[in-house]
């Protein structure tokens, strides 16, 4: 498995762990573009085949987060869960 594939798998595993954590603690997904999304409700994040669908708080907006563009998953308690190396 290539390094990039391992990192992507690690990021997805981190999302699963944080999303299912009891009690839930918000976390941040950072995309390769630099965009950051705070996931404040695990129920608002749905995994699809190649991306995650996230309904933003307030119910008016949503975003698709492509799995291959997730650079990092960070717990908001200050500990970084996973990070993709810069190329």
Buried (B, 14 or more C-beta within 10 A) or exposed (E): EEEEEEBBEBBBEBBEEBBEEEEBEEBBBBBBEEEEBEBBEBEBBEBEEEBBEBBEEEEEEEBEBEBEBBBBBBBEEEEEBBBBEEE
